[in-house]
Amino acid sequence: MTNFETLWRSPPRDLTLSTNEVHLWRAALNTSAGELQALSKILSADEQLRAEQFHFEQHRKRFITARGLLRTLLSRYLDMEPHQLQFSYTARGKPALANTCGNKRLRFNLSHSQDWVVYAFAWDVSGYPCKVGIDLEYLRPFPQAEQIAKRFFSAH
């Protein structure tokens, strides 16, 4: 069986993304109180307001961590301070960077499930439009799967 931990490398200090690359990141959302506080400080006022509206504390912490890490990663790619980043939102609430870098825009997507978040990043360059997507789903243990299959499915 493959140990998926070995398939993920540690991030380089200098984040350089070529126009023909897609970078994938993953992070755990179970951060310490100190990390959560630091990430909360780089969120915009509207992001902080959104975080406050979560009913469950666990969901609020996950949002702050995921959005704070997103700002941190984007700032490293764009050589900007995390709080300088501005987002626009689609009708469905999907964020996109309002900041551009000349004739290119850094596209990103994220997905979170349970205690994990994954991110995808790619450049959208004039003449070579790019959209990037990623999805993550928590696989729940399903101990009765074999019993159900034997009962309801035919071997033929």
Backbone as a chain_set.jsonl record, in Angstrom:
{"seq": "MTNFETLWRSPPRDLTLSTNEVHLWRAALNTSAGELQALSKILSADEQLRAEQFHFEQHRKRFITARGLLRTLLSRYLDMEPHQLQFSYTARGKPALANTCGNKRLRFNLSHSQDWVVYAFAWDVSGYPCKVGIDLEYLRPFPQAEQIAKRFFSAH", "coords": {"N": [[0.842, -1.182, 0.0], [0.497, 2.24, -0.773], [2.107, 4.895, 0.869], [0.776, 7.863, 1.29], [1.815, 10.114, 2.438], [4.487, 10.239, 1.699], [4.381, 11.129, -0.879], [4.071, 13.835, -0.975], [5.962, 16.726, -1.073], [8.093, 18.86, 0.92], [7.552, 22.4, 1.033], [9.31, 24.701, -1.141], [11.502, 27.413, -0.239], [11.451, 29.704, -1.853], [8.812, 30.553, -3.795], [8.135, 29.852, -6.958], [6.292, 29.946, -9.815], [5.879, 28.62, -12.882], [4.511, 29.441, -16.144], [3.564, 27.164, -17.331], [2.882, 25.372, -15.387], [1.176, 23.746, -12.658], [0.616, 24.197, -9.321], [0.135, 22.257, -6.446], [-1.101, 22.207, -3.177], [-1.349, 21.082, 0.198], [-2.825, 21.173, 3.434], [-3.138, 20.809, 6.948], [-5.984, 21.518, 8.911], [-6.164, 21.75, 11.594], [-5.059, 23.794, 13.632], [-2.888, 25.392, 16.035], [-3.767, 27.497, 18.865], [-2.231, 29.847, 18.84], [-1.299, 29.918, 16.157], [-3.745, 30.138, 14.858], [-4.613, 32.637, 15.748], [-2.641, 34.299, 14.609], [-3.126, 33.842, 11.861], [-5.712, 34.812, 11.67], [-5.336, 37.541, 11.923], [-4.438, 38.402, 9.439], [-6.573, 38.344, 7.784], [-9.12, 39.944, 5.814], [-11.517, 42.542, 6.632], [-14.108, 41.76, 5.807], [-13.74, 39.006, 5.591], [-13.181, 38.329, 8.235], [-15.62, 39.002, 9.392], [-17.253, 37.147, 8.105], [-16.164, 34.796, 9.186], [-16.952, 35.064, 11.854], [-19.631, 34.541, 11.641], [-20.043, 31.828, 11.529], [-21.703, 29.104, 12.957], [-20.716, 26.929, 14.434], [-17.817, 26.545, 16.368], [-15.637, 24.984, 15.506], [-15.943, 25.008, 12.716], [-15.578, 27.715, 12.221], [-12.889, 28.032, 12.974], [-11.667, 26.39, 11.062], [-12.299, 27.781, 8.693], [-10.937, 30.244, 9.099], [-8.296, 29.306, 9.218], [-7.973, 28.033, 6.671], [-8.461, 30.22, 4.905], [-6.571, 32.069, 5.798], [-4.18, 30.67, 5.288], [-4.419, 30.505, 2.51], [-4.167, 33.237, 1.799], [-1.542, 33.598, 2.689], [-0.047, 31.845, 1.018], [-0.69, 32.89, -1.562], [0.41, 35.44, -1.271], [3.114, 34.854, -1.157], [3.61, 33.849, -3.716], [3.07, 36.129, -5.211], [4.68, 38.064, -4.187], [3.812, 39.918, -2.235], [2.312, 41.526, 0.609], [0.229, 39.592, 2.766], [-2.169, 40.876, 3.662], [-2.582, 42.776, 1.705], [-3.78, 41.655, -0.449], [-6.598, 41.489, -2.57], [-9.874, 40.347, -3.042], [-12.274, 39.336, -5.463], [-15.643, 38.22, -5.956], [-17.577, 35.526, -7.238], [-21.02, 35.058, -8.318], [-21.767, 32.867, -6.875], [-20.151, 32.993, -4.717], [-17.509, 32.235, -4.967], [-14.104, 32.875, -4.534], [-11.807, 35.084, -6.258], [-8.705, 36.459, -7.324], [-8.443, 39.939, -7.216], [-6.268, 41.431, -7.754], [-3.83, 41.933, -10.309], [-1.004, 40.915, -12.31], [0.484, 42.578, -14.441], [0.138, 41.271, -17.618], [-0.873, 38.916, -16.718], [-2.71, 36.737, -14.526], [-2.983, 35.303, -11.355], [-4.45, 32.295, -10.891], [-6.539, 30.366, -8.757], [-7.75, 27.646, -6.742], [-9.576, 26.06, -4.17], [-10.278, 23.444, -1.831], [-11.916, 21.984, 0.896], [-12.2, 19.525, 3.452], [-13.338, 17.979, 6.301], [-10.57, 17.899, 8.375], [-8.698, 18.874, 6.547], [-7.272, 20.834, 3.885], [-6.94, 21.588, 0.442], [-5.103, 23.162, -2.16], [-4.902, 24.657, -5.407], [-2.842, 26.198, -7.829], [-2.289, 28.31, -10.639], [-1.025, 30.146, -13.444], [-2.854, 32.516, -15.332], [-2.467, 33.553, -18.4], [-2.388, 36.175, -20.821], [-3.841, 35.304, -23.856], [-3.535, 32.637, -23.318], [-5.724, 31.415, -21.704], [-6.616, 30.222, -18.47], [-8.131, 28.038, -16.218], [-8.378, 26.678, -13.008], [-8.947, 23.847, -10.987], [-9.788, 21.968, -8.041], [-10.544, 19.222, -5.898], [-11.608, 17.818, -2.824], [-12.419, 15.137, -0.765], [-13.635, 13.721, 2.163], [-13.262, 10.416, 3.092], [-15.409, 8.398, 4.587], [-15.254, 5.798, 7.038], [-16.681, 2.688, 6.215], [-17.883, 0.187, 7.431], [-19.876, -1.748, 6.954], [-19.979, -2.227, 4.258], [-19.253, -4.53, 2.727], [-21.107, -6.436, 3.628], [-23.53, -5.273, 2.797], [-23.131, -5.231, 0.03], [-23.006, -7.996, -0.539], [-25.598, -8.712, 0.098], [-27.268, -7.211, -1.637], [-26.202, -7.183, -4.248], [-25.506, -9.017, -7.206], [-23.37, -11.792, -7.972], [-23.013, -12.202, -10.592]], "CA": [[0.0, 0.0, 0.0], [1.262, 3.478, -0.874], [2.0, 5.872, 1.947], [0.598, 9.132, 0.586], [2.662, 11.132, 3.059], [5.759, 10.325, 0.98], [4.16, 11.729, -2.192], [4.041, 15.283, -0.823], [7.253, 17.301, -0.697], [8.07, 20.104, 1.689], [7.58, 23.535, 0.104], [10.563, 25.451, -1.244], [11.459, 28.746, 0.382], [11.064, 30.646, -2.903], [7.737, 29.988, -4.599], [8.144, 30.304, -8.338], [5.328, 29.184, -10.593], [5.996, 28.871, -14.322], [3.208, 29.519, -16.807], [3.13, 25.83, -17.761], [2.823, 24.524, -14.197], [0.122, 23.85, -11.653], [1.117, 23.814, -8.004], [-0.854, 21.738, -5.51], [-0.714, 22.292, -1.771], [-2.299, 20.569, 1.178], [-2.525, 21.614, 4.796], [-4.054, 20.398, 8.008], [-6.741, 22.654, 9.429], [-6.164, 21.722, 13.066], [-3.947, 24.66, 14.024], [-2.818, 25.792, 17.443], [-4.405, 28.787, 19.163], [-1.325, 30.903, 18.389], [-1.335, 29.961, 14.692], [-5.066, 30.633, 14.484], [-4.632, 34.077, 16.012], [-1.798, 34.944, 13.594], [-3.819, 33.77, 10.573], [-6.884, 35.679, 11.759], [-4.91, 38.938, 11.78], [-4.189, 38.772, 8.042], [-7.826, 38.324, 7.042], [-9.777, 41.235, 5.593], [-12.666, 42.776, 7.518], [-15.244, 40.932, 5.386], [-13.429, 37.614, 5.928], [-13.351, 38.193, 9.682], [-17.062, 39.007, 9.627], [-17.756, 35.837, 7.667], [-15.728, 33.805, 10.175], [-17.775, 35.234, 13.056], [-20.994, 34.08, 11.387], [-20.152, 30.375, 11.631], [-22.373, 28.676, 14.19], [-19.849, 26.024, 15.184], [-16.442, 27.022, 16.562], [-14.743, 24.18, 14.672], [-16.056, 25.502, 11.341], [-14.961, 29.042, 12.216], [-11.435, 27.832, 12.993], [-11.262, 25.846, 9.755], [-12.374, 28.865, 7.716], [-9.829, 31.175, 9.355], [-7.045, 28.648, 8.838], [-7.929, 27.849, 5.214], [-8.35, 31.51, 4.23], [-5.276, 32.647, 6.169], [-3.143, 29.968, 4.52], [-4.565, 30.946, 1.117], [-3.541, 34.56, 1.702], [-0.097, 33.428, 2.868], [0.505, 31.26, -0.209], [-0.807, 33.874, -2.645], [1.363, 36.535, -1.043], [4.46, 34.378, -1.49], [3.702, 33.788, -5.178], [2.967, 37.468, -5.792], [5.612, 38.942, -3.483], [3.0, 40.97, -1.617], [1.892, 41.221, 1.974], [-1.076, 38.911, 2.72], [-3.304, 41.789, 3.856], [-2.736, 43.616, 0.514], [-4.543, 40.924, -1.461], [-8.02, 41.81, -2.654], [-10.628, 39.315, -3.739], [-13.61, 39.554, -6.007], [-16.399, 36.99, -5.728], [-18.602, 35.19, -8.222], [-22.377, 35.041, -7.764], [-21.844, 31.738, -5.932], [-19.247, 33.239, -3.596], [-16.158, 31.724, -5.205], [-13.163, 33.999, -4.585], [-10.772, 35.214, -7.281], [-7.854, 37.611, -7.038], [-8.706, 41.184, -7.932], [-4.936, 41.92, -8.136], [-3.223, 41.322, -11.488], [0.438, 41.152, -12.484], [0.693, 42.846, -15.861], [-0.772, 40.561, -18.513], [-1.247, 37.604, -16.193], [-3.456, 36.698, -13.263], [-2.802, 34.033, -10.657], [-5.716, 31.602, -10.637], [-6.436, 29.391, -7.677], [-8.95, 26.967, -6.299], [-9.338, 25.318, -2.938], [-11.328, 22.552, -1.365], [-11.601, 21.474, 2.227], [-13.063, 18.473, 3.962], [-12.885, 17.609, 7.64], [-9.414, 18.648, 8.888], [-7.71, 19.11, 5.491], [-7.559, 21.748, 2.789], [-6.018, 21.495, -0.691], [-5.089, 24.354, -3.009], [-4.273, 24.556, -6.725], [-2.454, 27.516, -8.337], [-1.774, 28.35, -12.007], [-1.09, 31.471, -14.069], [-3.727, 32.767, -16.47], [-1.691, 34.506, -19.183], [-3.063, 36.649, -22.033], [-3.699, 34.395, -24.982], [-3.557, 31.263, -22.813], [-6.573, 31.448, -20.517], [-6.473, 29.049, -17.617], [-8.925, 27.886, -15.003], [-7.827, 25.559, -12.26], [-9.88, 23.344, -9.988], [-9.331, 20.855, -7.211], [-11.605, 18.777, -5.009], [-11.183, 16.959, -1.725], [-13.556, 14.535, -0.087], [-13.326, 12.83, 3.274], [-13.832, 9.082, 2.929], [-15.811, 7.853, 5.881], [-15.206, 4.337, 7.156], [-17.961, 2.069, 5.88], [-17.625, -1.207, 7.791], [-20.908, -2.666, 6.467], [-19.988, -2.219, 2.788], [-19.23, -5.893, 2.184], [-22.389, -7.066, 3.956], [-24.547, -4.688, 1.923], [-22.856, -5.702, -1.331], [-23.403, -9.411, -0.625], [-27.047, -8.821, 0.203], [-28.014, -6.555, -2.705], [-25.59, -7.3, -5.572], [-25.305, -10.368, -7.723], [-21.996, -12.119, -8.374], [-23.013, -12.35, -12.06]], "C": [[0.887, 1.245, 0.0], [1.033, 4.347, 0.351], [1.948, 7.246, 1.288], [1.399, 10.267, 1.199], [3.96, 11.315, 2.272], [5.607, 10.981, -0.392], [4.142, 13.256, -2.155], [5.4, 15.772, -0.362], [7.057, 18.532, 0.17], [8.185, 21.278, 0.723], [8.95, 24.191, 0.047], [10.405, 26.815, -0.587], [10.958, 29.791, -0.621], [9.992, 29.989, -3.764], [7.742, 30.625, -5.979], [7.251, 29.375, -9.133], [5.478, 29.57, -12.055], [4.612, 28.861, -14.958], [2.701, 28.16, -17.273], [3.042, 24.853, -16.586], [1.526, 24.753, -13.426], [0.75, 23.401, -10.35], [-0.053, 23.373, -7.136], [-0.279, 21.788, -4.109], [-1.767, 21.597, -0.937], [-1.868, 21.046, 2.549], [-3.573, 21.063, 5.748], [-4.728, 21.642, 8.577], [-6.811, 22.684, 10.95], [-4.939, 22.479, 13.573], [-4.008, 24.984, 15.514], [-3.503, 27.148, 17.623], [-3.543, 29.952, 18.676], [-1.318, 31.054, 16.88], [-2.666, 30.542, 14.21], [-5.154, 32.149, 14.664], [-3.816, 34.832, 14.956], [-2.489, 34.952, 12.233], [-5.034, 34.694, 10.555], [-6.516, 37.141, 11.502], [-4.682, 39.362, 10.333], [-5.454, 38.736, 7.192], [-8.37, 39.739, 6.879], [-10.963, 41.353, 6.551], [-13.853, 41.899, 7.12], [-14.991, 39.45, 5.674], [-13.584, 37.367, 7.427], [-14.833, 38.171, 10.054], [-17.668, 37.66, 9.236], [-17.389, 34.752, 8.676], [-16.598, 33.865, 11.427], [-19.179, 34.666, 12.881], [-21.148, 32.562, 11.432], [-20.745, 30.002, 12.981], [-21.452, 27.823, 15.062], [-18.415, 26.547, 15.205], [-15.455, 26.288, 15.653], [-14.759, 24.671, 13.223], [-15.418, 26.882, 11.203], [-13.445, 28.914, 12.156], [-10.932, 27.31, 11.652], [-11.275, 26.93, 8.684], [-11.2, 29.822, 7.878], [-8.512, 30.573, 8.896], [-6.927, 28.529, 7.326], [-7.738, 29.176, 4.49], [-7.032, 32.2, 4.561], [-4.126, 31.993, 5.423], [-3.207, 30.347, 3.045], [-3.894, 32.299, 0.919], [-2.018, 34.454, 1.812], [0.542, 32.882, 1.601], [0.454, 32.26, -1.366], [0.213, 34.993, -2.488], [2.785, 36.116, -1.381], [4.646, 34.259, -2.999], [3.797, 35.187, -5.781], [3.923, 38.479, -5.177], [4.885, 40.181, -2.95], [2.754, 40.58, -0.166], [0.497, 40.582, 1.921], [-2.273, 39.85, 2.841], [-3.541, 42.704, 2.652], [-3.589, 42.947, -0.563], [-6.014, 41.312, -1.398], [-8.703, 40.748, -3.495], [-11.899, 39.894, -4.336], [-14.321, 38.206, -5.861], [-17.413, 36.778, -6.842], [-19.965, 35.227, -7.533], [-22.546, 33.921, -6.737], [-20.869, 31.881, -4.766], [-17.837, 32.714, -3.768], [-15.186, 32.9, -5.321], [-12.214, 33.922, -5.779], [-9.95, 36.441, -6.908], [-8.282, 38.811, -7.866], [-7.385, 41.775, -8.425], [-4.466, 41.202, -9.402], [-1.744, 41.67, -11.519], [0.689, 41.363, -13.965], [-0.338, 42.114, -16.697], [-1.151, 39.182, -17.987], [-1.916, 37.735, -14.832], [-3.234, 35.319, -12.64], [-4.173, 33.46, -10.325], [-5.496, 30.59, -9.523], [-7.791, 28.758, -7.424], [-8.599, 26.247, -5.018], [-10.54, 24.458, -2.611], [-10.94, 22.084, 0.021], [-12.648, 20.451, 2.64], [-12.481, 18.003, 5.282], [-11.707, 18.498, 8.042], [-8.348, 18.935, 7.841], [-8.214, 20.132, 4.49], [-6.519, 21.491, 1.7], [-6.202, 22.743, -1.551], [-4.45, 23.993, -4.346], [-4.02, 25.979, -7.224], [-1.915, 27.378, -9.759], [-1.915, 29.774, -12.532], [-2.078, 31.451, -15.216], [-3.057, 33.892, -17.252], [-2.49, 34.91, -20.419], [-2.791, 35.696, -23.182], [-3.733, 32.932, -24.578], [-4.417, 31.208, -21.552], [-6.536, 30.124, -19.76], [-7.466, 29.125, -16.464], [-8.373, 26.656, -14.314], [-8.848, 25.143, -11.204], [-9.287, 22.174, -9.23], [-10.48, 20.481, -6.282], [-11.036, 17.81, -3.989], [-12.433, 16.42, -1.054], [-13.073, 13.582, 0.988], [-14.025, 11.493, 3.03], [-14.127, 8.505, 4.306], [-15.631, 6.342, 5.892], [-16.614, 3.773, 6.916], [-17.855, 0.576, 6.157], [-18.66, -2.197, 7.253], [-20.916, -2.802, 4.944], [-20.054, -3.627, 2.215], [-20.547, -6.613, 2.451], [-23.494, -6.561, 3.033], [-24.364, -5.183, 0.495], [-23.302, -7.15, -1.504], [-24.92, -9.557, -0.638], [-27.76, -8.303, -1.045], [-27.435, -6.72, -4.113], [-25.365, -8.759, -5.938], [-23.839, -10.57, -8.084], [-21.889, -12.211, -9.892], [-23.379, -11.082, -12.728]], "O": [[1.905, 1.292, 0.691], [-0.097, 4.512, 0.809], [2.96, 7.737, 0.786], [1.637, 11.28, 0.542], [4.477, 12.429, 2.188], [6.607, 11.351, -1.007], [4.194, 13.899, -3.204], [5.933, 15.283, 0.635], [5.999, 19.162, 0.156], [8.85, 21.162, -0.306], [9.668, 24.239, 1.046], [9.288, 27.301, -0.406], [10.147, 30.653, -0.281], [10.252, 28.967, -4.398], [7.393, 31.794, -6.139], [7.437, 28.158, -9.123], [5.232, 30.717, -12.426], [3.658, 28.337, -14.382], [1.518, 28.021, -17.581], [3.12, 23.64, -16.78], [0.883, 25.797, -13.531], [1.354, 22.33, -10.287], [-1.095, 24.028, -7.095], [0.884, 21.453, -3.887], [-2.936, 21.53, -1.318], [-0.687, 21.293, 2.791], [-4.736, 20.881, 5.389], [-4.102, 22.694, 8.703], [-7.457, 23.562, 11.524], [-3.916, 21.879, 13.901], [-5.053, 24.859, 16.154], [-3.78, 27.851, 16.651], [-4.07, 30.937, 18.158], [-1.33, 32.172, 16.365], [-2.704, 31.337, 13.271], [-5.71, 32.851, 13.819], [-4.245, 35.876, 14.466], [-2.445, 35.958, 11.524], [-5.343, 35.292, 9.524], [-7.306, 37.889, 10.925], [-4.726, 40.554, 10.027], [-5.412, 39.063, 6.006], [-8.111, 40.616, 7.702], [-11.356, 40.38, 7.196], [-14.534, 41.353, 7.987], [-15.932, 38.714, 5.97], [-14.066, 36.311, 7.837], [-15.247, 37.41, 10.928], [-18.498, 37.11, 9.959], [-18.208, 33.888, 8.986], [-16.941, 32.829, 11.996], [-19.845, 34.345, 13.866], [-22.27, 32.058, 11.38], [-20.336, 30.523, 14.018], [-21.419, 27.982, 16.283], [-17.875, 26.944, 14.173], [-14.544, 26.902, 15.096], [-13.714, 24.742, 12.578], [-14.792, 27.182, 10.186], [-12.79, 29.608, 11.377], [-9.888, 27.744, 11.165], [-10.366, 26.995, 7.857], [-10.542, 30.171, 6.898], [-7.703, 31.248, 8.26], [-5.896, 28.885, 6.756], [-6.938, 29.258, 3.558], [-6.438, 32.847, 3.698], [-3.204, 32.673, 4.975], [-2.171, 30.495, 2.397], [-3.133, 32.481, -0.031], [-1.294, 35.149, 1.1], [1.566, 33.398, 1.154], [1.448, 32.45, -2.067], [0.81, 35.439, -3.468], [3.579, 36.936, -1.842], [5.73, 34.54, -3.51], [4.524, 35.4, -6.751], [3.967, 39.631, -5.607], [5.291, 41.319, -3.186], [2.968, 39.433, 0.226], [-0.332, 40.992, 1.109], [-3.291, 39.635, 2.182], [-4.588, 43.347, 2.572], [-4.063, 43.612, -1.484], [-6.595, 41.446, -0.321], [-8.182, 40.309, -4.52], [-12.51, 40.812, -3.788], [-13.676, 37.176, -5.667], [-18.028, 37.726, -7.329], [-20.053, 35.405, -6.318], [-23.376, 34.022, -5.834], [-20.772, 30.989, -3.923], [-17.046, 32.74, -2.825], [-15.412, 33.816, -6.112], [-11.868, 32.837, -6.247], [-10.45, 37.353, -6.25], [-8.462, 38.705, -9.08], [-7.369, 42.53, -9.397], [-4.681, 39.999, -9.551], [-1.293, 42.595, -10.845], [1.066, 40.427, -14.67], [-1.542, 42.303, -16.517], [-1.694, 38.365, -18.731], [-1.712, 38.704, -14.099], [-3.292, 34.3, -13.327], [-4.951, 34.057, -9.58], [-4.408, 30.035, -9.37], [-8.83, 29.271, -7.838], [-7.447, 25.867, -4.807], [-11.659, 24.714, -3.056], [-9.768, 21.819, 0.289], [-13.809, 20.51, 2.233], [-11.299, 17.672, 5.378], [-11.833, 19.723, 8.049], [-7.203, 19.212, 8.197], [-9.417, 20.277, 4.274], [-5.358, 21.209, 1.997], [-7.295, 23.298, -1.655], [-3.57, 23.136, -4.414], [-4.867, 26.858, -7.068], [-1.173, 26.441, -10.056], [-2.808, 30.514, -12.119], [-2.135, 30.489, -15.983], [-3.072, 35.046, -16.824], [-3.191, 34.082, -21.001], [-1.645, 35.33, -23.444], [-3.943, 32.068, -25.429], [-3.903, 30.981, -20.457], [-6.438, 29.051, -20.356], [-7.61, 30.164, -15.82], [-7.95, 25.704, -14.968], [-9.523, 25.982, -10.607], [-8.397, 21.481, -9.721], [-11.295, 21.331, -5.922], [-10.09, 17.074, -4.273], [-13.387, 17.158, -0.807], [-12.208, 12.74, 0.747], [-15.232, 11.449, 2.792], [-13.225, 8.173, 5.075], [-15.831, 5.682, 4.873], [-17.606, 4.339, 7.376], [-17.749, -0.22, 5.224], [-18.35, -3.38, 7.108], [-21.81, -3.452, 4.403], [-20.839, -3.884, 1.302], [-21.047, -7.326, 1.582], [-24.303, -7.349, 2.544], [-25.34, -5.517, -0.176], [-23.913, -7.49, -2.517], [-25.458, -10.434, -1.314], [-28.755, -8.89, -1.472], [-28.125, -6.419, -5.088], [-25.075, -9.603, -5.09], [-23.15, -9.621, -8.459], [-20.782, -12.291, -10.425], [-23.429, -11.023, -13.956]]}, "num_chains": 1, "name": "protein.A"}
